[in-house]
Amino acid sequence: MTDEIRRYLDKADHALIVAEDLIGQGHAPDSASKIYYAMFYAAKAKHC
């Protein structure tokens, strides 16, 4: 795995952690945004 892929996957993981925190605090719209970015970063990693 390249460093670039690892960075994107780390960003995706972090976005999911933040999304879980936000949903737990009742911030569903903000959580959805973070989930979108998690998918975006994972897709970027796939195309490296």
C-alpha positions, 0 to 999 in steps of 0.5 A: 500500500502506498503512502498516498492510499494510506493517507486517504484511508486514514482520512476516511477512518477519521471522518467516520469516527467524527460522524459517529460522534456527531450522530451520537450528539443528535447532529444527523445532517453534519454526520451525513456530510462526514459520511459522504467525505469518508466515501469520497476519501475511500474512492480516492484511495481506490483510484491511486 
